[in-house]
Structures are given as C-alpha cells and as structure tokens.
Amino acid sequence: MPRVPTEERRLQFVEAAARVIAAEGLPAATTRRIAAEAGAPLAALHYCFRNKEELLQEVYYFLSRDYAKSLPPIGDLAEGLPSVIRQHARRIWERMSQRPHEQVTTFELLLRRFREGPEREPAAREQNRGMYEGWVSSTRELFSSAAEASGQPVPENLDLIARLFVSGIDGISMQHLAYPDEEQSRRLIELLADSLTALVSAPVAH
C-alpha cells in the first residue's frame, strides 16, 4: 500500500473530525472514532497530531483561516467590489449546500466554551475569536483587493462590511439548517449581496 503524504493524511483526519463532530457531537469525536472515520490507523493520527486538542485546533483553522482557499476561484477582481461581493456570497453558499456538515461542526465548536468547565473557557473563547477573525480577515482582504484592482477607493467602512457579510452568511446558514428551503436561502443570499453592495459607499456613522 503506498504511503500517504503527511499533509494529505492530516487533511483526511481534519475532514473526518468535522464529519464526526457534525454527525455525533463533539464528545463523541475521540481520536479512535476519528481515525475509524478516516479509514486510517490510530497510530497514524497520533503521528500527525500530538493529541486531540491539536487536531481540533486544526479543524478550527480548516473551517476559518483556510476556508476561503478551498472555494472556487473568484472571476476577475477588476470587475469591482459589488461583483466580487456577490460572487463570494454565491460560492460560499454553494460550498455550504454541498457540505452542510461543515457548518454544523462550526456551530458545535463555537458552542464548546459553554459545554466545558470554567478552566477551559478562556481558551475556547480565544479559539472562537480566532475563528471569526479568520473569516473576517479573509473577507476584508478579498474585498479590499477587488476595490484596488478595479481602481475604486477602498471603503472606509470595509471592516464593518466584511463583518456584516460574515454575520449574514451565519444567519442564513443557521436558518437553512433549522428548516431547509433551498430557494428561499438562495434568495436571501442574493438579498444579502444587494444590501452589502448598497452599503459599500455609505458614510461611516460617528
């Protein structure tokens, strides 16, 4: 049997952990269960990750810091910020539609700090902050690049636009998971893009 490269194996374990957490909850996501889901030896998991906590941290990164890297590429950034906002919203929604378990896992991880002892609360809070900052940072950088590529000024309120974008995606995805309605959710994604496009040039409230 050919040897699986370490980075590929690590990704297999991260994706397996996300599936297990979504299907069975965080307490059920033992290293043994994750290794079984990945179809790999437990020893291979412990070779890739020192412990479960390190693996879970990588799941956080996979669903936040590295999330945008797994999406289909944006078209021409020079089309401008309104176009890129819409393209980004649509490609995220396509990913969520195809892999809804990732969103379930995200919510499970964000709720973790309420389900563990107080000694774990500061670390879990920091992980949550890092997850959201990962989303906001990648969104803000993409939108800033689109404005610059099209020769438009970068909006002063771009950070708020990026945060509102993330909040809107969060809300639509939670509603869709609770009561799936594909047509309505897609209409909401388009409305979110419309609303953010209208806000791009809005003055910042002081």
PyMOL CGO cylinders between C-alpha atoms (Angstrom):
from pymol import cmd
from pymol.cgo import CYLINDER

trace = [
    CYLINDER, 0.00, 0.00, 0.00, 1.52, 3.38, -1.00, 0.3, 1, 1, 1, 1, 1, 1,
    CYLINDER, 1.52, 3.38, -1.00, 2.43, 5.74, 1.82, 0.3, 1, 1, 1, 1, 1, 1,
    CYLINDER, 2.43, 5.74, 1.82, 0.09, 8.71, 2.22, 0.3, 1, 1, 1, 1, 1, 1,
    CYLINDER, 0.09, 8.71, 2.22, 2.00, 12.02, 2.48, 0.3, 1, 1, 1, 1, 1, 1,
    CYLINDER, 2.00, 12.02, 2.48, 1.75, 13.58, 5.94, 0.3, 1, 1, 1, 1, 1, 1,
    CYLINDER, 1.75, 13.58, 5.94, -0.07, 16.75, 4.82, 0.3, 1, 1, 1, 1, 1, 1,
    CYLINDER, -0.07, 16.75, 4.82, -2.63, 14.72, 2.90, 0.3, 1, 1, 1, 1, 1, 1,
    CYLINDER, -2.63, 14.72, 2.90, -3.12, 12.44, 5.90, 0.3, 1, 1, 1, 1, 1, 1,
    CYLINDER, -3.12, 12.44, 5.90, -3.54, 15.43, 8.22, 0.3, 1, 1, 1, 1, 1, 1,
    CYLINDER, -3.54, 15.43, 8.22, -6.26, 16.82, 5.97, 0.3, 1, 1, 1, 1, 1, 1,
    CYLINDER, -6.26, 16.82, 5.97, -8.00, 13.43, 5.93, 0.3, 1, 1, 1, 1, 1, 1,
    CYLINDER, -8.00, 13.43, 5.93, -8.10, 13.44, 9.73, 0.3, 1, 1, 1, 1, 1, 1,
    CYLINDER, -8.10, 13.44, 9.73, -9.32, 17.05, 9.88, 0.3, 1, 1, 1, 1, 1, 1,
    CYLINDER, -9.32, 17.05, 9.88, -12.14, 16.35, 7.41, 0.3, 1, 1, 1, 1, 1, 1,
    CYLINDER, -12.14, 16.35, 7.41, -13.02, 13.13, 9.25, 0.3, 1, 1, 1, 1, 1, 1,
    CYLINDER, -13.02, 13.13, 9.25, -13.15, 15.02, 12.55, 0.3, 1, 1, 1, 1, 1, 1,
    CYLINDER, -13.15, 15.02, 12.55, -15.52, 17.58, 11.01, 0.3, 1, 1, 1, 1, 1, 1,
    CYLINDER, -15.52, 17.58, 11.01, -17.84, 14.80, 9.84, 0.3, 1, 1, 1, 1, 1, 1,
    CYLINDER, -17.84, 14.80, 9.84, -17.82, 13.03, 13.20, 0.3, 1, 1, 1, 1, 1, 1,
    CYLINDER, -17.82, 13.03, 13.20, -18.47, 16.23, 15.16, 0.3, 1, 1, 1, 1, 1, 1,
    CYLINDER, -18.47, 16.23, 15.16, -21.37, 17.16, 12.88, 0.3, 1, 1, 1, 1, 1, 1,
    CYLINDER, -21.37, 17.16, 12.88, -22.96, 13.72, 13.00, 0.3, 1, 1, 1, 1, 1, 1,
    CYLINDER, -22.96, 13.72, 13.00, -22.32, 12.70, 16.60, 0.3, 1, 1, 1, 1, 1, 1,
    CYLINDER, -22.32, 12.70, 16.60, -21.31, 15.78, 18.57, 0.3, 1, 1, 1, 1, 1, 1,
    CYLINDER, -21.31, 15.78, 18.57, -18.02, 16.94, 20.00, 0.3, 1, 1, 1, 1, 1, 1,
    CYLINDER, -18.02, 16.94, 20.00, -17.88, 14.47, 22.95, 0.3, 1, 1, 1, 1, 1, 1,
    CYLINDER, -17.88, 14.47, 22.95, -18.10, 11.54, 20.51, 0.3, 1, 1, 1, 1, 1, 1,
    CYLINDER, -18.10, 11.54, 20.51, -15.16, 12.81, 18.47, 0.3, 1, 1, 1, 1, 1, 1,
    CYLINDER, -15.16, 12.81, 18.47, -12.49, 10.67, 20.11, 0.3, 1, 1, 1, 1, 1, 1,
    CYLINDER, -12.49, 10.67, 20.11, -9.22, 10.09, 18.31, 0.3, 1, 1, 1, 1, 1, 1,
    CYLINDER, -9.22, 10.09, 18.31, -10.18, 6.44, 17.84, 0.3, 1, 1, 1, 1, 1, 1,
    CYLINDER, -10.18, 6.44, 17.84, -13.54, 7.37, 16.29, 0.3, 1, 1, 1, 1, 1, 1,
    CYLINDER, -13.54, 7.37, 16.29, -11.93, 9.98, 14.01, 0.3, 1, 1, 1, 1, 1, 1,
    CYLINDER, -11.93, 9.98, 14.01, -9.27, 7.53, 12.84, 0.3, 1, 1, 1, 1, 1, 1,
    CYLINDER, -9.27, 7.53, 12.84, -12.01, 4.99, 12.03, 0.3, 1, 1, 1, 1, 1, 1,
    CYLINDER, -12.01, 4.99, 12.03, -13.93, 7.64, 10.08, 0.3, 1, 1, 1, 1, 1, 1,
    CYLINDER, -13.93, 7.64, 10.08, -10.79, 8.48, 8.12, 0.3, 1, 1, 1, 1, 1, 1,
    CYLINDER, -10.79, 8.48, 8.12, -10.14, 4.79, 7.44, 0.3, 1, 1, 1, 1, 1, 1,
    CYLINDER, -10.14, 4.79, 7.44, -6.66, 5.11, 8.88, 0.3, 1, 1, 1, 1, 1, 1,
    CYLINDER, -6.66, 5.11, 8.88, -4.75, 3.55, 11.80, 0.3, 1, 1, 1, 1, 1, 1,
    CYLINDER, -4.75, 3.55, 11.80, -4.99, 5.32, 15.15, 0.3, 1, 1, 1, 1, 1, 1,
    CYLINDER, -4.99, 5.32, 15.15, -1.19, 5.36, 15.22, 0.3, 1, 1, 1, 1, 1, 1,
    CYLINDER, -1.19, 5.36, 15.22, -1.19, 7.45, 12.04, 0.3, 1, 1, 1, 1, 1, 1,
    CYLINDER, -1.19, 7.45, 12.04, -3.42, 10.05, 13.73, 0.3, 1, 1, 1, 1, 1, 1,
    CYLINDER, -3.42, 10.05, 13.73, -1.07, 10.29, 16.70, 0.3, 1, 1, 1, 1, 1, 1,
    CYLINDER, -1.07, 10.29, 16.70, 1.86, 10.63, 14.29, 0.3, 1, 1, 1, 1, 1, 1,
    CYLINDER, 1.86, 10.63, 14.29, 0.15, 13.63, 12.63, 0.3, 1, 1, 1, 1, 1, 1,
    CYLINDER, 0.15, 13.63, 12.63, -1.20, 15.26, 15.80, 0.3, 1, 1, 1, 1, 1, 1,
    CYLINDER, -1.20, 15.26, 15.80, 0.23, 15.20, 19.32, 0.3, 1, 1, 1, 1, 1, 1,
    CYLINDER, 0.23, 15.20, 19.32, -3.24, 14.99, 20.86, 0.3, 1, 1, 1, 1, 1, 1,
    CYLINDER, -3.24, 14.99, 20.86, -6.94, 15.59, 20.24, 0.3, 1, 1, 1, 1, 1, 1,
    CYLINDER, -6.94, 15.59, 20.24, -6.66, 19.26, 21.17, 0.3, 1, 1, 1, 1, 1, 1,
    CYLINDER, -6.66, 19.26, 21.17, -4.10, 19.89, 18.43, 0.3, 1, 1, 1, 1, 1, 1,
    CYLINDER, -4.10, 19.89, 18.43, -6.36, 18.12, 15.93, 0.3, 1, 1, 1, 1, 1, 1,
    CYLINDER, -6.36, 18.12, 15.93, -9.35, 20.21, 16.99, 0.3, 1, 1, 1, 1, 1, 1,
    CYLINDER, -9.35, 20.21, 16.99, -7.29, 23.37, 16.60, 0.3, 1, 1, 1, 1, 1, 1,
    CYLINDER, -7.29, 23.37, 16.60, -6.57, 22.31, 13.03, 0.3, 1, 1, 1, 1, 1, 1,
    CYLINDER, -6.57, 22.31, 13.03, -10.32, 21.81, 12.48, 0.3, 1, 1, 1, 1, 1, 1,
    CYLINDER, -10.32, 21.81, 12.48, -10.83, 25.42, 13.65, 0.3, 1, 1, 1, 1, 1, 1,
    CYLINDER, -10.83, 25.42, 13.65, -8.24, 26.56, 11.10, 0.3, 1, 1, 1, 1, 1, 1,
    CYLINDER, -8.24, 26.56, 11.10, -9.76, 24.40, 8.35, 0.3, 1, 1, 1, 1, 1, 1,
    CYLINDER, -9.76, 24.40, 8.35, -13.17, 25.99, 8.89, 0.3, 1, 1, 1, 1, 1, 1,
    CYLINDER, -13.17, 25.99, 8.89, -11.96, 29.58, 9.25, 0.3, 1, 1, 1, 1, 1, 1,
    CYLINDER, -11.96, 29.58, 9.25, -8.44, 30.65, 8.33, 0.3, 1, 1, 1, 1, 1, 1,
    CYLINDER, -8.44, 30.65, 8.33, -8.12, 28.18, 5.44, 0.3, 1, 1, 1, 1, 1, 1,
    CYLINDER, -8.12, 28.18, 5.44, -11.77, 28.10, 4.37, 0.3, 1, 1, 1, 1, 1, 1,
    CYLINDER, -11.77, 28.10, 4.37, -11.52, 30.59, 1.51, 0.3, 1, 1, 1, 1, 1, 1,
    CYLINDER, -11.52, 30.59, 1.51, -8.64, 28.61, -0.03, 0.3, 1, 1, 1, 1, 1, 1,
    CYLINDER, -8.64, 28.61, -0.03, -10.96, 25.67, -0.64, 0.3, 1, 1, 1, 1, 1, 1,
    CYLINDER, -10.96, 25.67, -0.64, -13.56, 27.72, -2.54, 0.3, 1, 1, 1, 1, 1, 1,
    CYLINDER, -13.56, 27.72, -2.54, -13.75, 28.01, -6.34, 0.3, 1, 1, 1, 1, 1, 1,
    CYLINDER, -13.75, 28.01, -6.34, -11.74, 30.99, -7.61, 0.3, 1, 1, 1, 1, 1, 1,
    CYLINDER, -11.74, 30.99, -7.61, -13.32, 34.41, -7.98, 0.3, 1, 1, 1, 1, 1, 1,
    CYLINDER, -13.32, 34.41, -7.98, -13.55, 35.69, -11.54, 0.3, 1, 1, 1, 1, 1, 1,
    CYLINDER, -13.55, 35.69, -11.54, -11.85, 38.96, -12.48, 0.3, 1, 1, 1, 1, 1, 1,
    CYLINDER, -11.85, 38.96, -12.48, -11.28, 41.11, -9.39, 0.3, 1, 1, 1, 1, 1, 1,
    CYLINDER, -11.28, 41.11, -9.39, -11.21, 44.12, -11.69, 0.3, 1, 1, 1, 1, 1, 1,
    CYLINDER, -11.21, 44.12, -11.69, -14.98, 43.73, -12.16, 0.3, 1, 1, 1, 1, 1, 1,
    CYLINDER, -14.98, 43.73, -12.16, -15.24, 45.63, -8.91, 0.3, 1, 1, 1, 1, 1, 1,
    CYLINDER, -15.24, 45.63, -8.91, -16.33, 45.23, -5.34, 0.3, 1, 1, 1, 1, 1, 1,
    CYLINDER, -16.33, 45.23, -5.34, -20.10, 44.78, -5.95, 0.3, 1, 1, 1, 1, 1, 1,
    CYLINDER, -20.10, 44.78, -5.95, -19.44, 41.89, -8.34, 0.3, 1, 1, 1, 1, 1, 1,
    CYLINDER, -19.44, 41.89, -8.34, -16.95, 40.25, -6.00, 0.3, 1, 1, 1, 1, 1, 1,
    CYLINDER, -16.95, 40.25, -6.00, -19.30, 40.55, -3.01, 0.3, 1, 1, 1, 1, 1, 1,
    CYLINDER, -19.30, 40.55, -3.01, -21.95, 38.67, -4.98, 0.3, 1, 1, 1, 1, 1, 1,
    CYLINDER, -21.95, 38.67, -4.98, -19.55, 36.06, -6.35, 0.3, 1, 1, 1, 1, 1, 1,
    CYLINDER, -19.55, 36.06, -6.35, -18.14, 35.43, -2.87, 0.3, 1, 1, 1, 1, 1, 1,
    CYLINDER, -18.14, 35.43, -2.87, -21.59, 35.04, -1.30, 0.3, 1, 1, 1, 1, 1, 1,
    CYLINDER, -21.59, 35.04, -1.30, -22.65, 32.62, -4.02, 0.3, 1, 1, 1, 1, 1, 1,
    CYLINDER, -22.65, 32.62, -4.02, -19.53, 30.45, -3.86, 0.3, 1, 1, 1, 1, 1, 1,
    CYLINDER, -19.53, 30.45, -3.86, -19.73, 30.19, -0.07, 0.3, 1, 1, 1, 1, 1, 1,
    CYLINDER, -19.73, 30.19, -0.07, -23.36, 29.16, -0.34, 0.3, 1, 1, 1, 1, 1, 1,
    CYLINDER, -23.36, 29.16, -0.34, -22.53, 26.52, -2.94, 0.3, 1, 1, 1, 1, 1, 1,
    CYLINDER, -22.53, 26.52, -2.94, -19.93, 25.07, -0.58, 0.3, 1, 1, 1, 1, 1, 1,
    CYLINDER, -19.93, 25.07, -0.58, -22.41, 25.09, 2.31, 0.3, 1, 1, 1, 1, 1, 1,
    CYLINDER, -22.41, 25.09, 2.31, -25.07, 23.42, 0.18, 0.3, 1, 1, 1, 1, 1, 1,
    CYLINDER, -25.07, 23.42, 0.18, -22.66, 20.67, -0.84, 0.3, 1, 1, 1, 1, 1, 1,
    CYLINDER, -22.66, 20.67, -0.84, -21.07, 20.20, 2.61, 0.3, 1, 1, 1, 1, 1, 1,
    CYLINDER, -21.07, 20.20, 2.61, -23.62, 21.21, 5.26, 0.3, 1, 1, 1, 1, 1, 1,
    CYLINDER, -23.62, 21.21, 5.26, -21.82, 19.16, 7.92, 0.3, 1, 1, 1, 1, 1, 1,
    CYLINDER, -21.82, 19.16, 7.92, -19.04, 21.78, 7.96, 0.3, 1, 1, 1, 1, 1, 1,
    CYLINDER, -19.04, 21.78, 7.96, -21.49, 24.42, 9.17, 0.3, 1, 1, 1, 1, 1, 1,
    CYLINDER, -21.49, 24.42, 9.17, -22.89, 22.06, 11.81, 0.3, 1, 1, 1, 1, 1, 1,
    CYLINDER, -22.89, 22.06, 11.81, -19.33, 21.41, 13.00, 0.3, 1, 1, 1, 1, 1, 1,
    CYLINDER, -19.33, 21.41, 13.00, -18.65, 25.14, 13.10, 0.3, 1, 1, 1, 1, 1, 1,
    CYLINDER, -18.65, 25.14, 13.10, -21.61, 25.72, 15.39, 0.3, 1, 1, 1, 1, 1, 1,
    CYLINDER, -21.61, 25.72, 15.39, -20.60, 22.78, 17.58, 0.3, 1, 1, 1, 1, 1, 1,
    CYLINDER, -20.60, 22.78, 17.58, -17.11, 24.23, 18.01, 0.3, 1, 1, 1, 1, 1, 1,
    CYLINDER, -17.11, 24.23, 18.01, -18.40, 27.73, 18.72, 0.3, 1, 1, 1, 1, 1, 1,
    CYLINDER, -18.40, 27.73, 18.72, -20.65, 26.34, 21.47, 0.3, 1, 1, 1, 1, 1, 1,
    CYLINDER, -20.65, 26.34, 21.47, -17.80, 24.42, 23.02, 0.3, 1, 1, 1, 1, 1, 1,
    CYLINDER, -17.80, 24.42, 23.02, -16.98, 27.09, 25.59, 0.3, 1, 1, 1, 1, 1, 1,
    CYLINDER, -16.98, 27.09, 25.59, -20.44, 26.73, 27.13, 0.3, 1, 1, 1, 1, 1, 1,
    CYLINDER, -20.44, 26.73, 27.13, -20.14, 22.97, 27.49, 0.3, 1, 1, 1, 1, 1, 1,
    CYLINDER, -20.14, 22.97, 27.49, -16.80, 22.56, 29.21, 0.3, 1, 1, 1, 1, 1, 1,
    CYLINDER, -16.80, 22.56, 29.21, -15.50, 23.51, 32.64, 0.3, 1, 1, 1, 1, 1, 1,
    CYLINDER, -15.50, 23.51, 32.64, -14.56, 27.08, 33.54, 0.3, 1, 1, 1, 1, 1, 1,
    CYLINDER, -14.56, 27.08, 33.54, -10.86, 26.24, 33.26, 0.3, 1, 1, 1, 1, 1, 1,
    CYLINDER, -10.86, 26.24, 33.26, -11.34, 25.67, 29.52, 0.3, 1, 1, 1, 1, 1, 1,
    CYLINDER, -11.34, 25.67, 29.52, -13.49, 28.75, 28.95, 0.3, 1, 1, 1, 1, 1, 1,
    CYLINDER, -13.49, 28.75, 28.95, -10.71, 31.32, 28.24, 0.3, 1, 1, 1, 1, 1, 1,
    CYLINDER, -10.71, 31.32, 28.24, -9.03, 29.05, 25.68, 0.3, 1, 1, 1, 1, 1, 1,
    CYLINDER, -9.03, 29.05, 25.68, -12.33, 28.21, 23.99, 0.3, 1, 1, 1, 1, 1, 1,
    CYLINDER, -12.33, 28.21, 23.99, -13.28, 31.90, 23.88, 0.3, 1, 1, 1, 1, 1, 1,
    CYLINDER, -13.28, 31.90, 23.88, -9.96, 32.70, 22.21, 0.3, 1, 1, 1, 1, 1, 1,
    CYLINDER, -9.96, 32.70, 22.21, -10.49, 29.91, 19.66, 0.3, 1, 1, 1, 1, 1, 1,
    CYLINDER, -10.49, 29.91, 19.66, -13.91, 31.35, 18.85, 0.3, 1, 1, 1, 1, 1, 1,
    CYLINDER, -13.91, 31.35, 18.85, -12.44, 34.81, 18.42, 0.3, 1, 1, 1, 1, 1, 1,
    CYLINDER, -12.44, 34.81, 18.42, -9.75, 33.39, 16.16, 0.3, 1, 1, 1, 1, 1, 1,
    CYLINDER, -9.75, 33.39, 16.16, -12.32, 31.58, 14.04, 0.3, 1, 1, 1, 1, 1, 1,
    CYLINDER, -12.32, 31.58, 14.04, -14.33, 34.73, 13.41, 0.3, 1, 1, 1, 1, 1, 1,
    CYLINDER, -14.33, 34.73, 13.41, -11.26, 36.85, 12.83, 0.3, 1, 1, 1, 1, 1, 1,
    CYLINDER, -11.26, 36.85, 12.83, -10.14, 34.30, 10.24, 0.3, 1, 1, 1, 1, 1, 1,
    CYLINDER, -10.14, 34.30, 10.24, -13.41, 34.72, 8.34, 0.3, 1, 1, 1, 1, 1, 1,
    CYLINDER, -13.41, 34.72, 8.34, -13.45, 38.49, 8.67, 0.3, 1, 1, 1, 1, 1, 1,
    CYLINDER, -13.45, 38.49, 8.67, -9.79, 38.89, 7.72, 0.3, 1, 1, 1, 1, 1, 1,
    CYLINDER, -9.79, 38.89, 7.72, -10.03, 36.78, 4.55, 0.3, 1, 1, 1, 1, 1, 1,
    CYLINDER, -10.03, 36.78, 4.55, -13.27, 38.54, 3.56, 0.3, 1, 1, 1, 1, 1, 1,
    CYLINDER, -13.27, 38.54, 3.56, -11.84, 42.01, 4.16, 0.3, 1, 1, 1, 1, 1, 1,
    CYLINDER, -11.84, 42.01, 4.16, -8.67, 41.20, 2.19, 0.3, 1, 1, 1, 1, 1, 1,
    CYLINDER, -8.67, 41.20, 2.19, -10.69, 39.87, -0.75, 0.3, 1, 1, 1, 1, 1, 1,
    CYLINDER, -10.69, 39.87, -0.75, -12.96, 42.92, -0.82, 0.3, 1, 1, 1, 1, 1, 1,
    CYLINDER, -12.96, 42.92, -0.82, -10.01, 45.31, -0.49, 0.3, 1, 1, 1, 1, 1, 1,
    CYLINDER, -10.01, 45.31, -0.49, -8.23, 43.57, -3.38, 0.3, 1, 1, 1, 1, 1, 1,
    CYLINDER, -8.23, 43.57, -3.38, -11.35, 43.89, -5.53, 0.3, 1, 1, 1, 1, 1, 1,
    CYLINDER, -11.35, 43.89, -5.53, -11.63, 47.62, -4.88, 0.3, 1, 1, 1, 1, 1, 1,
    CYLINDER, -11.63, 47.62, -4.88, -7.95, 48.19, -5.64, 0.3, 1, 1, 1, 1, 1, 1,
    CYLINDER, -7.95, 48.19, -5.64, -7.99, 46.02, -8.79, 0.3, 1, 1, 1, 1, 1, 1,
    CYLINDER, -7.99, 46.02, -8.79, -10.93, 47.97, -10.20, 0.3, 1, 1, 1, 1, 1, 1,
    CYLINDER, -10.93, 47.97, -10.20, -9.42, 51.35, -9.38, 0.3, 1, 1, 1, 1, 1, 1,
    CYLINDER, -9.42, 51.35, -9.38, -12.08, 52.13, -6.79, 0.3, 1, 1, 1, 1, 1, 1,
    CYLINDER, -12.08, 52.13, -6.79, -11.24, 53.63, -3.39, 0.3, 1, 1, 1, 1, 1, 1,
    CYLINDER, -11.24, 53.63, -3.39, -11.28, 51.11, -0.56, 0.3, 1, 1, 1, 1, 1, 1,
    CYLINDER, -11.28, 51.11, -0.56, -14.38, 51.97, 1.51, 0.3, 1, 1, 1, 1, 1, 1,
    CYLINDER, -14.38, 51.97, 1.51, -13.70, 53.40, 4.94, 0.3, 1, 1, 1, 1, 1, 1,
    CYLINDER, -13.70, 53.40, 4.94, -16.28, 51.06, 6.40, 0.3, 1, 1, 1, 1, 1, 1,
    CYLINDER, -16.28, 51.06, 6.40, -14.82, 47.94, 4.76, 0.3, 1, 1, 1, 1, 1, 1,
    CYLINDER, -14.82, 47.94, 4.76, -14.17, 46.18, 8.07, 0.3, 1, 1, 1, 1, 1, 1,
    CYLINDER, -14.17, 46.18, 8.07, -17.83, 46.60, 9.04, 0.3, 1, 1, 1, 1, 1, 1,
    CYLINDER, -17.83, 46.60, 9.04, -18.91, 45.44, 5.58, 0.3, 1, 1, 1, 1, 1, 1,
    CYLINDER, -18.91, 45.44, 5.58, -16.81, 42.28, 5.99, 0.3, 1, 1, 1, 1, 1, 1,
    CYLINDER, -16.81, 42.28, 5.99, -18.22, 41.63, 9.48, 0.3, 1, 1, 1, 1, 1, 1,
    CYLINDER, -18.22, 41.63, 9.48, -21.78, 42.17, 8.29, 0.3, 1, 1, 1, 1, 1, 1,
    CYLINDER, -21.78, 42.17, 8.29, -21.13, 39.79, 5.38, 0.3, 1, 1, 1, 1, 1, 1,
    CYLINDER, -21.13, 39.79, 5.38, -19.97, 37.07, 7.79, 0.3, 1, 1, 1, 1, 1, 1,
    CYLINDER, -19.97, 37.07, 7.79, -22.92, 37.72, 10.11, 0.3, 1, 1, 1, 1, 1, 1,
    CYLINDER, -22.92, 37.72, 10.11, -25.36, 37.47, 7.22, 0.3, 1, 1, 1, 1, 1, 1,
    CYLINDER, -25.36, 37.47, 7.22, -23.91, 34.18, 5.99, 0.3, 1, 1, 1, 1, 1, 1,
    CYLINDER, -23.91, 34.18, 5.99, -24.05, 32.85, 9.57, 0.3, 1, 1, 1, 1, 1, 1,
    CYLINDER, -24.05, 32.85, 9.57, -27.71, 33.75, 9.97, 0.3, 1, 1, 1, 1, 1, 1,
    CYLINDER, -27.71, 33.75, 9.97, -28.84, 32.36, 6.63, 0.3, 1, 1, 1, 1, 1, 1,
    CYLINDER, -28.84, 32.36, 6.63, -26.95, 29.12, 7.17, 0.3, 1, 1, 1, 1, 1, 1,
    CYLINDER, -26.95, 29.12, 7.17, -28.39, 28.63, 10.66, 0.3, 1, 1, 1, 1, 1, 1,
    CYLINDER, -28.39, 28.63, 10.66, -31.92, 29.24, 9.38, 0.3, 1, 1, 1, 1, 1, 1,
    CYLINDER, -31.92, 29.24, 9.38, -31.33, 26.84, 6.49, 0.3, 1, 1, 1, 1, 1, 1,
    CYLINDER, -31.33, 26.84, 6.49, -30.01, 24.11, 8.78, 0.3, 1, 1, 1, 1, 1, 1,
    CYLINDER, -30.01, 24.11, 8.78, -33.03, 24.51, 11.07, 0.3, 1, 1, 1, 1, 1, 1,
    CYLINDER, -33.03, 24.51, 11.07, -35.55, 24.41, 8.22, 0.3, 1, 1, 1, 1, 1, 1,
    CYLINDER, -35.55, 24.41, 8.22, -34.01, 23.80, 4.78, 0.3, 1, 1, 1, 1, 1, 1,
    CYLINDER, -34.01, 23.80, 4.78, -35.55, 25.77, 1.94, 0.3, 1, 1, 1, 1, 1, 1,
    CYLINDER, -35.55, 25.77, 1.94, -33.11, 25.95, -0.95, 0.3, 1, 1, 1, 1, 1, 1,
    CYLINDER, -33.11, 25.95, -0.95, -35.00, 28.53, -2.99, 0.3, 1, 1, 1, 1, 1, 1,
    CYLINDER, -35.00, 28.53, -2.99, -35.56, 30.87, -0.05, 0.3, 1, 1, 1, 1, 1, 1,
    CYLINDER, -35.56, 30.87, -0.05, -31.96, 30.57, 1.13, 0.3, 1, 1, 1, 1, 1, 1,
    CYLINDER, -31.96, 30.57, 1.13, -30.62, 31.43, -2.33, 0.3, 1, 1, 1, 1, 1, 1,
    CYLINDER, -30.62, 31.43, -2.33, -32.90, 34.45, -2.48, 0.3, 1, 1, 1, 1, 1, 1,
    CYLINDER, -32.90, 34.45, -2.48, -31.60, 35.54, 0.92, 0.3, 1, 1, 1, 1, 1, 1,
    CYLINDER, -31.60, 35.54, 0.92, -28.01, 35.19, -0.32, 0.3, 1, 1, 1, 1, 1, 1,
    CYLINDER, -28.01, 35.19, -0.32, -28.84, 37.45, -3.27, 0.3, 1, 1, 1, 1, 1, 1,
    CYLINDER, -28.84, 37.45, -3.27, -30.56, 39.94, -0.96, 0.3, 1, 1, 1, 1, 1, 1,
    CYLINDER, -30.56, 39.94, -0.96, -27.53, 39.94, 1.33, 0.3, 1, 1, 1, 1, 1, 1,
    CYLINDER, -27.53, 39.94, 1.33, -25.30, 40.76, -1.65, 0.3, 1, 1, 1, 1, 1, 1,
    CYLINDER, -25.30, 40.76, -1.65, -27.69, 43.52, -2.74, 0.3, 1, 1, 1, 1, 1, 1,
    CYLINDER, -27.69, 43.52, -2.74, -27.70, 45.04, 0.75, 0.3, 1, 1, 1, 1, 1, 1,
    CYLINDER, -27.70, 45.04, 0.75, -23.92, 44.98, 1.15, 0.3, 1, 1, 1, 1, 1, 1,
    CYLINDER, -23.92, 44.98, 1.15, -23.38, 46.44, -2.29, 0.3, 1, 1, 1, 1, 1, 1,
    CYLINDER, -23.38, 46.44, -2.29, -25.64, 49.35, -1.31, 0.3, 1, 1, 1, 1, 1, 1,
    CYLINDER, -25.64, 49.35, -1.31, -23.60, 49.86, 1.86, 0.3, 1, 1, 1, 1, 1, 1,
    CYLINDER, -23.60, 49.86, 1.86, -20.20, 49.86, 0.18, 0.3, 1, 1, 1, 1, 1, 1,
    CYLINDER, -20.20, 49.86, 0.18, -20.20, 53.62, -0.38, 0.3, 1, 1, 1, 1, 1, 1,
    CYLINDER, -20.20, 53.62, -0.38, -22.28, 54.54, 2.66, 0.3, 1, 1, 1, 1, 1, 1,
    CYLINDER, -22.28, 54.54, 2.66, -20.66, 57.03, 5.01, 0.3, 1, 1, 1, 1, 1, 1,
    CYLINDER, -20.66, 57.03, 5.01, -19.39, 55.72, 8.33, 0.3, 1, 1, 1, 1, 1, 1,
    CYLINDER, -19.39, 55.72, 8.33, -21.58, 56.70, 11.29, 0.3, 1, 1, 1, 1, 1, 1,
    CYLINDER, -21.58, 56.70, 11.29, -19.69, 58.54, 14.05, 0.3, 1, 1, 1, 1, 1, 1,
]
cmd.load_cgo(trace, "trace")
